[in-house]
């Protein structure tokens, strides 16, 4: 799921592993459809190919796009962008 995998990418940012976070962001972007939409989920066919929208997988609410934008900014700022600065 590209959408949920963003959490793992943010973990890489939190650990300071920006190369891994960038590689994961690139992998997320590689799942985009021809129109540039990021699917909420993908699946792998028996032949090993990843399927997206052409197989009926939806891109309904662009949550994956929001995750992509937050991750890109997190990598640029070298911190998790949407993490509250004050913690309890």
LUMROVO-278285 format. One record per atom (N, C-alpha, C): residue number from 0; atom name; x, y, z. Coordinates in steps of 0.2 Angstrom, whole numbers, always signed. Example, Ala and Ser with C-alpha at 12.3 -4.5 7.8 and 13.67 -1.06 7.14 Angstrom:
LUMROVO-278285
<rec><k>0</k><a>N</a><xx>+66</xx><yy>-28</yy><zz>+39</zz></rec>
<rec><k>0</k><a>CA</a><xx>+62</xx><yy>-22</yy><zz>+39</zz></rec>
<rec><k>0</k><a>C</a><xx>+66</xx><yy>-16</yy><zz>+39</zz></rec>
<rec><k>1</k><a>N</a><xx>+64</xx><yy>-11</yy><zz>+35</zz></rec>
<rec><k>1</k><a>CA</a><xx>+68</xx><yy>-5</yy><zz>+36</zz></rec>
<rec><k>1</k><a>C</a><xx>+64</xx><yy>+0</yy><zz>+39</zz></rec>
end
This chain:
LUMROVO-278285
<rec><k>0</k><a>N</a><xx>+4</xx><yy>-6</yy><zz>+0</zz></rec>
<rec><k>0</k><a>CA</a><xx>+0</xx><yy>+0</yy><zz>+0</zz></rec>
<rec><k>0</k><a>C</a><xx>+4</xx><yy>+6</yy><zz>+0</zz></rec>
<rec><k>1</k><a>N</a><xx>+5</xx><yy>+10</yy><zz>-5</zz></rec>
<rec><k>1</k><a>CA</a><xx>+9</xx><yy>+16</yy><zz>-5</zz></rec>
<rec><k>1</k><a>C</a><xx>+7</xx><yy>+21</yy><zz>+0</zz></rec>
<rec><k>2</k><a>N</a><xx>+0</xx><yy>+21</yy><zz>+1</zz></rec>
<rec><k>2</k><a>CA</a><xx>-2</xx><yy>+26</yy><zz>+6</zz></rec>
<rec><k>2</k><a>C</a><xx>+1</xx><yy>+24</yy><zz>+13</zz></rec>
<rec><k>3</k><a>N</a><xx>+0</xx><yy>+18</yy><zz>+15</zz></rec>
<rec><k>3</k><a>CA</a><xx>+2</xx><yy>+16</yy><zz>+22</zz></rec>
<rec><k>3</k><a>C</a><xx>+10</xx><yy>+16</yy><zz>+23</zz></rec>
<rec><k>4</k><a>N</a><xx>+13</xx><yy>+14</yy><zz>+17</zz></rec>
<rec><k>4</k><a>CA</a><xx>+20</xx><yy>+14</yy><zz>+17</zz></rec>
<rec><k>4</k><a>C</a><xx>+24</xx><yy>+20</yy><zz>+19</zz></rec>
<rec><k>5</k><a>N</a><xx>+20</xx><yy>+26</yy><zz>+18</zz></rec>
<rec><k>5</k><a>CA</a><xx>+23</xx><yy>+32</yy><zz>+20</zz></rec>
<rec><k>5</k><a>C</a><xx>+25</xx><yy>+32</yy><zz>+27</zz></rec>
<rec><k>6</k><a>N</a><xx>+22</xx><yy>+29</yy><zz>+32</zz></rec>
<rec><k>6</k><a>CA</a><xx>+24</xx><yy>+29</yy><zz>+39</zz></rec>
<rec><k>6</k><a>C</a><xx>+31</xx><yy>+26</yy><zz>+40</zz></rec>
<rec><k>7</k><a>N</a><xx>+32</xx><yy>+20</yy><zz>+36</zz></rec>
<rec><k>7</k><a>CA</a><xx>+39</xx><yy>+18</yy><zz>+36</zz></rec>
<rec><k>7</k><a>C</a><xx>+44</xx><yy>+23</yy><zz>+33</zz></rec>
<rec><k>8</k><a>N</a><xx>+42</xx><yy>+26</yy><zz>+28</zz></rec>
<rec><k>8</k><a>CA</a><xx>+47</xx><yy>+31</yy><zz>+26</zz></rec>
<rec><k>8</k><a>C</a><xx>+48</xx><yy>+37</yy><zz>+31</zz></rec>
<rec><k>9</k><a>N</a><xx>+43</xx><yy>+39</yy><zz>+34</zz></rec>
<rec><k>9</k><a>CA</a><xx>+44</xx><yy>+44</yy><zz>+40</zz></rec>
<rec><k>9</k><a>C</a><xx>+49</xx><yy>+41</yy><zz>+45</zz></rec>
<rec><k>10</k><a>N</a><xx>+48</xx><yy>+35</yy><zz>+46</zz></rec>
<rec><k>10</k><a>CA</a><xx>+53</xx><yy>+31</yy><zz>+51</zz></rec>
<rec><k>10</k><a>C</a><xx>+60</xx><yy>+32</yy><zz>+49</zz></rec>
<rec><k>11</k><a>N</a><xx>+61</xx><yy>+31</yy><zz>+43</zz></rec>
<rec><k>11</k><a>CA</a><xx>+68</xx><yy>+32</yy><zz>+40</zz></rec>
<rec><k>11</k><a>C</a><xx>+70</xx><yy>+39</yy><zz>+41</zz></rec>
<rec><k>12</k><a>N</a><xx>+66</xx><yy>+44</yy><zz>+40</zz></rec>
<rec><k>12</k><a>CA</a><xx>+68</xx><yy>+51</yy><zz>+41</zz></rec>
<rec><k>12</k><a>C</a><xx>+69</xx><yy>+52</yy><zz>+49</zz></rec>
<rec><k>13</k><a>N</a><xx>+65</xx><yy>+50</yy><zz>+53</zz></rec>
<rec><k>13</k><a>CA</a><xx>+66</xx><yy>+50</yy><zz>+60</zz></rec>
<rec><k>13</k><a>C</a><xx>+73</xx><yy>+47</yy><zz>+62</zz></rec>
<rec><k>14</k><a>N</a><xx>+75</xx><yy>+42</yy><zz>+59</zz></rec>
<rec><k>14</k><a>CA</a><xx>+81</xx><yy>+39</yy><zz>+61</zz></rec>
<rec><k>14</k><a>C</a><xx>+87</xx><yy>+43</yy><zz>+57</zz></rec>
<rec><k>15</k><a>N</a><xx>+86</xx><yy>+47</yy><zz>+53</zz></rec>
<rec><k>15</k><a>CA</a><xx>+91</xx><yy>+51</yy><zz>+50</zz></rec>
<rec><k>15</k><a>C</a><xx>+94</xx><yy>+47</yy><zz>+43</zz></rec>
<rec><k>16</k><a>N</a><xx>+90</xx><yy>+42</yy><zz>+41</zz></rec>
<rec><k>16</k><a>CA</a><xx>+92</xx><yy>+38</yy><zz>+35</zz></rec>
<rec><k>16</k><a>C</a><xx>+89</xx><yy>+41</yy><zz>+29</zz></rec>
<rec><k>17</k><a>N</a><xx>+91</xx><yy>+47</yy><zz>+27</zz></rec>
<rec><k>17</k><a>CA</a><xx>+88</xx><yy>+51</yy><zz>+21</zz></rec>
<rec><k>17</k><a>C</a><xx>+89</xx><yy>+48</yy><zz>+15</zz></rec>
<rec><k>18</k><a>N</a><xx>+94</xx><yy>+44</yy><zz>+14</zz></rec>
<rec><k>18</k><a>CA</a><xx>+95</xx><yy>+40</yy><zz>+7</zz></rec>
<rec><k>18</k><a>C</a><xx>+89</xx><yy>+35</yy><zz>+7</zz></rec>
<rec><k>19</k><a>N</a><xx>+88</xx><yy>+31</yy><zz>+12</zz></rec>
<rec><k>19</k><a>CA</a><xx>+83</xx><yy>+26</yy><zz>+12</zz></rec>
<rec><k>19</k><a>C</a><xx>+76</xx><yy>+29</yy><zz>+11</zz></rec>
<rec><k>20</k><a>N</a><xx>+75</xx><yy>+35</yy><zz>+15</zz></rec>
<rec><k>20</k><a>CA</a><xx>+68</xx><yy>+39</yy><zz>+14</zz></rec>
<rec><k>20</k><a>C</a><xx>+67</xx><yy>+41</yy><zz>+6</zz></rec>
<rec><k>21</k><a>N</a><xx>+73</xx><yy>+43</yy><zz>+3</zz></rec>
<rec><k>21</k><a>CA</a><xx>+72</xx><yy>+45</yy><zz>-4</zz></rec>
<rec><k>21</k><a>C</a><xx>+71</xx><yy>+39</yy><zz>-8</zz></rec>
<rec><k>22</k><a>N</a><xx>+74</xx><yy>+34</yy><zz>-7</zz></rec>
<rec><k>22</k><a>CA</a><xx>+73</xx><yy>+28</yy><zz>-11</zz></rec>
<rec><k>22</k><a>C</a><xx>+66</xx><yy>+26</yy><zz>-10</zz></rec>
<rec><k>23</k><a>N</a><xx>+63</xx><yy>+26</yy><zz>-4</zz></rec>
<rec><k>23</k><a>CA</a><xx>+56</xx><yy>+24</yy><zz>-3</zz></rec>
<rec><k>23</k><a>C</a><xx>+52</xx><yy>+29</yy><zz>-7</zz></rec>
<rec><k>24</k><a>N</a><xx>+53</xx><yy>+35</yy><zz>-7</zz></rec>
<rec><k>24</k><a>CA</a><xx>+49</xx><yy>+40</yy><zz>-10</zz></rec>
<rec><k>24</k><a>C</a><xx>+49</xx><yy>+39</yy><zz>-18</zz></rec>
<rec><k>25</k><a>N</a><xx>+55</xx><yy>+37</yy><zz>-20</zz></rec>
<rec><k>25</k><a>CA</a><xx>+55</xx><yy>+36</yy><zz>-27</zz></rec>
<rec><k>25</k><a>C</a><xx>+51</xx><yy>+29</yy><zz>-29</zz></rec>
<rec><k>26</k><a>N</a><xx>+51</xx><yy>+24</yy><zz>-25</zz></rec>
<rec><k>26</k><a>CA</a><xx>+48</xx><yy>+18</yy><zz>-26</zz></rec>
<rec><k>26</k><a>C</a><xx>+40</xx><yy>+20</yy><zz>-26</zz></rec>
<rec><k>27</k><a>N</a><xx>+38</xx><yy>+24</yy><zz>-21</zz></rec>
<rec><k>27</k><a>CA</a><xx>+31</xx><yy>+26</yy><zz>-21</zz></rec>
<rec><k>27</k><a>C</a><xx>+29</xx><yy>+30</yy><zz>-27</zz></rec>
<rec><k>28</k><a>N</a><xx>+33</xx><yy>+34</yy><zz>-30</zz></rec>
<rec><k>28</k><a>CA</a><xx>+31</xx><yy>+38</yy><zz>-36</zz></rec>
<rec><k>28</k><a>C</a><xx>+31</xx><yy>+33</yy><zz>-42</zz></rec>
<rec><k>29</k><a>N</a><xx>+35</xx><yy>+28</yy><zz>-42</zz></rec>
<rec><k>29</k><a>CA</a><xx>+35</xx><yy>+23</yy><zz>-47</zz></rec>
<rec><k>29</k><a>C</a><xx>+29</xx><yy>+19</yy><zz>-48</zz></rec>
<rec><k>30</k><a>N</a><xx>+24</xx><yy>+19</yy><zz>-43</zz></rec>
<rec><k>30</k><a>CA</a><xx>+18</xx><yy>+16</yy><zz>-43</zz></rec>
<rec><k>30</k><a>C</a><xx>+13</xx><yy>+20</yy><zz>-46</zz></rec>
<rec><k>31</k><a>N</a><xx>+14</xx><yy>+26</yy><zz>-48</zz></rec>
<rec><k>31</k><a>CA</a><xx>+9</xx><yy>+31</yy><zz>-51</zz></rec>
<rec><k>31</k><a>C</a><xx>+7</xx><yy>+28</yy><zz>-58</zz></rec>
<rec><k>32</k><a>N</a><xx>+0</xx><yy>+30</yy><zz>-59</zz></rec>
<rec><k>32</k><a>CA</a><xx>-3</xx><yy>+28</yy><zz>-65</zz></rec>
<rec><k>32</k><a>C</a><xx>+0</xx><yy>+33</yy><zz>-71</zz></rec>
<rec><k>33</k><a>N</a><xx>-2</xx><yy>+31</yy><zz>-77</zz></rec>
<rec><k>33</k><a>CA</a><xx>+0</xx><yy>+35</yy><zz>-83</zz></rec>
<rec><k>33</k><a>C</a><xx>-2</xx><yy>+43</yy><zz>-82</zz></rec>
<rec><k>34</k><a>N</a><xx>-8</xx><yy>+44</yy><zz>-78</zz></rec>
<rec><k>34</k><a>CA</a><xx>-10</xx><yy>+51</yy><zz>-77</zz></rec>
<rec><k>34</k><a>C</a><xx>-7</xx><yy>+54</yy><zz>-71</zz></rec>
<rec><k>35</k><a>N</a><xx>-2</xx><yy>+51</yy><zz>-68</zz></rec>
<rec><k>35</k><a>CA</a><xx>+1</xx><yy>+53</yy><zz>-62</zz></rec>
<rec><k>35</k><a>C</a><xx>-2</xx><yy>+52</yy><zz>-56</zz></rec>
<rec><k>36</k><a>N</a><xx>-8</xx><yy>+49</yy><zz>-55</zz></rec>
<rec><k>36</k><a>CA</a><xx>-11</xx><yy>+48</yy><zz>-49</zz></rec>
<rec><k>36</k><a>C</a><xx>-7</xx><yy>+42</yy><zz>-45</zz></rec>
<rec><k>37</k><a>N</a><xx>-7</xx><yy>+43</yy><zz>-39</zz></rec>
<rec><k>37</k><a>CA</a><xx>-4</xx><yy>+38</yy><zz>-35</zz></rec>
<rec><k>37</k><a>C</a><xx>-10</xx><yy>+33</yy><zz>-32</zz></rec>
<rec><k>38</k><a>N</a><xx>-9</xx><yy>+27</yy><zz>-32</zz></rec>
<rec><k>38</k><a>CA</a><xx>-15</xx><yy>+23</yy><zz>-30</zz></rec>
<rec><k>38</k><a>C</a><xx>-14</xx><yy>+22</yy><zz>-22</zz></rec>
<rec><k>39</k><a>N</a><xx>-20</xx><yy>+21</yy><zz>-19</zz></rec>
<rec><k>39</k><a>CA</a><xx>-20</xx><yy>+19</yy><zz>-12</zz></rec>
<rec><k>39</k><a>C</a><xx>-17</xx><yy>+13</yy><zz>-11</zz></rec>
<rec><k>40</k><a>N</a><xx>-17</xx><yy>+8</yy><zz>-15</zz></rec>
<rec><k>40</k><a>CA</a><xx>-14</xx><yy>+1</yy><zz>-14</zz></rec>
<rec><k>40</k><a>C</a><xx>-12</xx><yy>-1</yy><zz>-21</zz></rec>
<rec><k>41</k><a>N</a><xx>-8</xx><yy>-6</yy><zz>-21</zz></rec>
<rec><k>41</k><a>CA</a><xx>-6</xx><yy>-9</yy><zz>-27</zz></rec>
<rec><k>41</k><a>C</a><xx>-6</xx><yy>-17</yy><zz>-25</zz></rec>
<rec><k>42</k><a>N</a><xx>-5</xx><yy>-21</yy><zz>-30</zz></rec>
<rec><k>42</k><a>CA</a><xx>-4</xx><yy>-28</yy><zz>-29</zz></rec>
<rec><k>42</k><a>C</a><xx>+1</xx><yy>-31</yy><zz>-34</zz></rec>
<rec><k>43</k><a>N</a><xx>+4</xx><yy>-37</yy><zz>-33</zz></rec>
<rec><k>43</k><a>CA</a><xx>+8</xx><yy>-40</yy><zz>-37</zz></rec>
<rec><k>43</k><a>C</a><xx>+5</xx><yy>-46</yy><zz>-41</zz></rec>
<rec><k>44</k><a>N</a><xx>+5</xx><yy>-46</yy><zz>-47</zz></rec>
<rec><k>44</k><a>CA</a><xx>+2</xx><yy>-51</yy><zz>-51</zz></rec>
<rec><k>44</k><a>C</a><xx>+7</xx><yy>-57</yy><zz>-50</zz></rec>
<rec><k>45</k><a>N</a><xx>+4</xx><yy>-63</yy><zz>-53</zz></rec>
<rec><k>45</k><a>CA</a><xx>+8</xx><yy>-69</yy><zz>-52</zz></rec>
<rec><k>45</k><a>C</a><xx>+15</xx><yy>-69</yy><zz>-56</zz></rec>
<rec><k>46</k><a>N</a><xx>+15</xx><yy>-65</yy><zz>-61</zz></rec>
<rec><k>46</k><a>CA</a><xx>+21</xx><yy>-64</yy><zz>-65</zz></rec>
<rec><k>46</k><a>C</a><xx>+26</xx><yy>-59</yy><zz>-62</zz></rec>
<rec><k>47</k><a>N</a><xx>+24</xx><yy>-56</yy><zz>-56</zz></rec>
<rec><k>47</k><a>CA</a><xx>+29</xx><yy>-52</yy><zz>-53</zz></rec>
<rec><k>47</k><a>C</a><xx>+28</xx><yy>-45</yy><zz>-54</zz></rec>
<rec><k>48</k><a>N</a><xx>+23</xx><yy>-43</yy><zz>-59</zz></rec>
<rec><k>48</k><a>CA</a><xx>+22</xx><yy>-36</yy><zz>-61</zz></rec>
<rec><k>48</k><a>C</a><xx>+18</xx><yy>-33</yy><zz>-56</zz></rec>
<rec><k>49</k><a>N</a><xx>+19</xx><yy>-26</yy><zz>-55</zz></rec>
<rec><k>49</k><a>CA</a><xx>+14</xx><yy>-23</yy><zz>-50</zz></rec>
<rec><k>49</k><a>C</a><xx>+9</xx><yy>-20</yy><zz>-54</zz></rec>
<rec><k>50</k><a>N</a><xx>+3</xx><yy>-21</yy><zz>-52</zz></rec>
<rec><k>50</k><a>CA</a><xx>-3</xx><yy>-18</yy><zz>-55</zz></rec>
<rec><k>50</k><a>C</a><xx>-6</xx><yy>-12</yy><zz>-51</zz></rec>
<rec><k>51</k><a>N</a><xx>-9</xx><yy>-7</yy><zz>-55</zz></rec>
<rec><k>51</k><a>CA</a><xx>-12</xx><yy>-2</yy><zz>-51</zz></rec>
<rec><k>51</k><a>C</a><xx>-19</xx><yy>+0</yy><zz>-54</zz></rec>
<rec><k>52</k><a>N</a><xx>-20</xx><yy>+6</yy><zz>-57</zz></rec>
<rec><k>52</k><a>CA</a><xx>-26</xx><yy>+8</yy><zz>-59</zz></rec>
<rec><k>52</k><a>C</a><xx>-29</xx><yy>+4</yy><zz>-64</zz></rec>
<rec><k>53</k><a>N</a><xx>-25</xx><yy>+2</yy><zz>-69</zz></rec>
<rec><k>53</k><a>CA</a><xx>-28</xx><yy>-2</yy><zz>-75</zz></rec>
<rec><k>53</k><a>C</a><xx>-31</xx><yy>-9</yy><zz>-73</zz></rec>
<rec><k>54</k><a>N</a><xx>-29</xx><yy>-11</yy><zz>-67</zz></rec>
<rec><k>54</k><a>CA</a><xx>-32</xx><yy>-17</yy><zz>-64</zz></rec>
<rec><k>54</k><a>C</a><xx>-38</xx><yy>-16</yy><zz>-59</zz></rec>
<rec><k>55</k><a>N</a><xx>-40</xx><yy>-10</yy><zz>-59</zz></rec>
<rec><k>55</k><a>CA</a><xx>-46</xx><yy>-8</yy><zz>-55</zz></rec>
<rec><k>55</k><a>C</a><xx>-44</xx><yy>-5</yy><zz>-48</zz></rec>
<rec><k>56</k><a>N</a><xx>-38</xx><yy>-4</yy><zz>-47</zz></rec>
<rec><k>56</k><a>CA</a><xx>-36</xx><yy>-1</yy><zz>-41</zz></rec>
<rec><k>56</k><a>C</a><xx>-38</xx><yy>+6</yy><zz>-41</zz></rec>
<rec><k>57</k><a>N</a><xx>-40</xx><yy>+9</yy><zz>-35</zz></rec>
<rec><k>57</k><a>CA</a><xx>-43</xx><yy>+16</yy><zz>-35</zz></rec>
<rec><k>57</k><a>C</a><xx>-38</xx><yy>+21</yy><zz>-33</zz></rec>
<rec><k>58</k><a>N</a><xx>-39</xx><yy>+27</yy><zz>-35</zz></rec>
<rec><k>58</k><a>CA</a><xx>-35</xx><yy>+33</yy><zz>-32</zz></rec>
<rec><k>58</k><a>C</a><xx>-40</xx><yy>+38</yy><zz>-30</zz></rec>
<rec><k>59</k><a>N</a><xx>-44</xx><yy>+36</yy><zz>-25</zz></rec>
<rec><k>59</k><a>CA</a><xx>-50</xx><yy>+40</yy><zz>-24</zz></rec>
<rec><k>59</k><a>C</a><xx>-49</xx><yy>+47</yy><zz>-20</zz></rec>
<rec><k>60</k><a>N</a><xx>-45</xx><yy>+47</yy><zz>-15</zz></rec>
<rec><k>60</k><a>CA</a><xx>-45</xx><yy>+53</yy><zz>-11</zz></rec>
<rec><k>60</k><a>C</a><xx>-38</xx><yy>+56</yy><zz>-11</zz></rec>
<rec><k>61</k><a>N</a><xx>-34</xx><yy>+54</yy><zz>-15</zz></rec>
<rec><k>61</k><a>CA</a><xx>-27</xx><yy>+57</yy><zz>-16</zz></rec>
<rec><k>61</k><a>C</a><xx>-23</xx><yy>+57</yy><zz>-9</zz></rec>
<rec><k>62</k><a>N</a><xx>-25</xx><yy>+53</yy><zz>-4</zz></rec>
<rec><k>62</k><a>CA</a><xx>-21</xx><yy>+52</yy><zz>+2</zz></rec>
<rec><k>62</k><a>C</a><xx>-14</xx><yy>+51</yy><zz>+1</zz></rec>
<rec><k>63</k><a>N</a><xx>-13</xx><yy>+47</yy><zz>-4</zz></rec>
<rec><k>63</k><a>CA</a><xx>-6</xx><yy>+45</yy><zz>-6</zz></rec>
<rec><k>63</k><a>C</a><xx>-2</xx><yy>+51</yy><zz>-8</zz></rec>
<rec><k>64</k><a>N</a><xx>-5</xx><yy>+55</yy><zz>-12</zz></rec>
<rec><k>64</k><a>CA</a><xx>-2</xx><yy>+61</yy><zz>-14</zz></rec>
<rec><k>64</k><a>C</a><xx>+0</xx><yy>+66</yy><zz>-8</zz></rec>
<rec><k>65</k><a>N</a><xx>-5</xx><yy>+66</yy><zz>-3</zz></rec>
<rec><k>65</k><a>CA</a><xx>-3</xx><yy>+70</yy><zz>+3</zz></rec>
<rec><k>65</k><a>C</a><xx>+3</xx><yy>+67</yy><zz>+6</zz></rec>
<rec><k>66</k><a>N</a><xx>+3</xx><yy>+61</yy><zz>+7</zz></rec>
<rec><k>66</k><a>CA</a><xx>+9</xx><yy>+57</yy><zz>+10</zz></rec>
<rec><k>66</k><a>C</a><xx>+15</xx><yy>+58</yy><zz>+6</zz></rec>
<rec><k>67</k><a>N</a><xx>+15</xx><yy>+58</yy><zz>+0</zz></rec>
<rec><k>67</k><a>CA</a><xx>+21</xx><yy>+60</yy><zz>-5</zz></rec>
<rec><k>67</k><a>C</a><xx>+23</xx><yy>+67</yy><zz>-3</zz></rec>
<rec><k>68</k><a>N</a><xx>+19</xx><yy>+72</yy><zz>-3</zz></rec>
<rec><k>68</k><a>CA</a><xx>+21</xx><yy>+79</yy><zz>-2</zz></rec>
<rec><k>68</k><a>C</a><xx>+24</xx><yy>+80</yy><zz>+5</zz></rec>
<rec><k>69</k><a>N</a><xx>+21</xx><yy>+77</yy><zz>+10</zz></rec>
<rec><k>69</k><a>CA</a><xx>+24</xx><yy>+77</yy><zz>+17</zz></rec>
<rec><k>69</k><a>C</a><xx>+30</xx><yy>+74</yy><zz>+17</zz></rec>
<rec><k>70</k><a>N</a><xx>+31</xx><yy>+68</yy><zz>+14</zz></rec>
<rec><k>70</k><a>CA</a><xx>+38</xx><yy>+65</yy><zz>+14</zz></rec>
<rec><k>70</k><a>C</a><xx>+43</xx><yy>+69</yy><zz>+11</zz></rec>
<rec><k>71</k><a>N</a><xx>+41</xx><yy>+72</yy><zz>+5</zz></rec>
<rec><k>71</k><a>CA</a><xx>+46</xx><yy>+76</yy><zz>+1</zz></rec>
<rec><k>71</k><a>C</a><xx>+49</xx><yy>+81</yy><zz>+6</zz></rec>
<rec><k>72</k><a>N</a><xx>+44</xx><yy>+85</yy><zz>+9</zz></rec>
<rec><k>72</k><a>CA</a><xx>+46</xx><yy>+91</yy><zz>+13</zz></rec>
<rec><k>72</k><a>C</a><xx>+50</xx><yy>+88</yy><zz>+19</zz></rec>
<rec><k>73</k><a>N</a><xx>+48</xx><yy>+82</yy><zz>+22</zz></rec>
<rec><k>73</k><a>CA</a><xx>+52</xx><yy>+80</yy><zz>+28</zz></rec>
<rec><k>73</k><a>C</a><xx>+59</xx><yy>+78</yy><zz>+26</zz></rec>
<rec><k>74</k><a>N</a><xx>+60</xx><yy>+76</yy><zz>+20</zz></rec>
<rec><k>74</k><a>CA</a><xx>+67</xx><yy>+74</yy><zz>+17</zz></rec>
<rec><k>74</k><a>C</a><xx>+71</xx><yy>+81</yy><zz>+16</zz></rec>
<rec><k>75</k><a>N</a><xx>+67</xx><yy>+86</yy><zz>+13</zz></rec>
<rec><k>75</k><a>CA</a><xx>+71</xx><yy>+92</yy><zz>+12</zz></rec>
<rec><k>75</k><a>C</a><xx>+72</xx><yy>+96</yy><zz>+19</zz></rec>
<rec><k>76</k><a>N</a><xx>+68</xx><yy>+95</yy><zz>+24</zz></rec>
<rec><k>76</k><a>CA</a><xx>+69</xx><yy>+99</yy><zz>+30</zz></rec>
<rec><k>76</k><a>C</a><xx>+73</xx><yy>+94</yy><zz>+35</zz></rec>
<rec><k>77</k><a>N</a><xx>+75</xx><yy>+88</yy><zz>+33</zz></rec>
<rec><k>77</k><a>CA</a><xx>+78</xx><yy>+83</yy><zz>+38</zz></rec>
<rec><k>77</k><a>C</a><xx>+75</xx><yy>+82</yy><zz>+45</zz></rec>
<rec><k>78</k><a>N</a><xx>+68</xx><yy>+82</yy><zz>+44</zz></rec>
<rec><k>78</k><a>CA</a><xx>+64</xx><yy>+81</yy><zz>+50</zz></rec>
<rec><k>78</k><a>C</a><xx>+57</xx><yy>+79</yy><zz>+48</zz></rec>
<rec><k>79</k><a>N</a><xx>+53</xx><yy>+76</yy><zz>+52</zz></rec>
<rec><k>79</k><a>CA</a><xx>+46</xx><yy>+74</yy><zz>+50</zz></rec>
<rec><k>79</k><a>C</a><xx>+42</xx><yy>+81</yy><zz>+50</zz></rec>
<rec><k>80</k><a>N</a><xx>+40</xx><yy>+83</yy><zz>+44</zz></rec>
<rec><k>80</k><a>CA</a><xx>+37</xx><yy>+89</yy><zz>+43</zz></rec>
<rec><k>80</k><a>C</a><xx>+31</xx><yy>+90</yy><zz>+47</zz></rec>
<rec><k>81</k><a>N</a><xx>+27</xx><yy>+85</yy><zz>+48</zz></rec>
<rec><k>81</k><a>CA</a><xx>+20</xx><yy>+86</yy><zz>+51</zz></rec>
<rec><k>81</k><a>C</a><xx>+20</xx><yy>+84</yy><zz>+58</zz></rec>
<rec><k>82</k><a>N</a><xx>+26</xx><yy>+83</yy><zz>+61</zz></rec>
<rec><k>82</k><a>CA</a><xx>+27</xx><yy>+81</yy><zz>+68</zz></rec>
<rec><k>82</k><a>C</a><xx>+26</xx><yy>+87</yy><zz>+73</zz></rec>
<rec><k>83</k><a>N</a><xx>+22</xx><yy>+87</yy><zz>+78</zz></rec>
<rec><k>83</k><a>CA</a><xx>+22</xx><yy>+92</yy><zz>+82</zz></rec>
<rec><k>83</k><a>C</a><xx>+28</xx><yy>+94</yy><zz>+86</zz></rec>
<rec><k>84</k><a>N</a><xx>+30</xx><yy>+100</yy><zz>+86</zz></rec>
<rec><k>84</k><a>CA</a><xx>+37</xx><yy>+102</yy><zz>+89</zz></rec>
<rec><k>84</k><a>C</a><xx>+36</xx><yy>+101</yy><zz>+97</zz></rec>
<rec><k>85</k><a>N</a><xx>+31</xx><yy>+101</yy><zz>+100</zz></rec>
<rec><k>85</k><a>CA</a><xx>+30</xx><yy>+101</yy><zz>+107</zz></rec>
<rec><k>85</k><a>C</a><xx>+27</xx><yy>+94</yy><zz>+108</zz></rec>
<rec><k>86</k><a>N</a><xx>+30</xx><yy>+90</yy><zz>+112</zz></rec>
<rec><k>86</k><a>CA</a><xx>+27</xx><yy>+83</yy><zz>+114</zz></rec>
<rec><k>86</k><a>C</a><xx>+25</xx><yy>+83</yy><zz>+121</zz></rec>
<rec><k>87</k><a>N</a><xx>+21</xx><yy>+79</yy><zz>+123</zz></rec>
<rec><k>87</k><a>CA</a><xx>+19</xx><yy>+78</yy><zz>+130</zz></rec>
<rec><k>87</k><a>C</a><xx>+23</xx><yy>+72</yy><zz>+132</zz></rec>
end
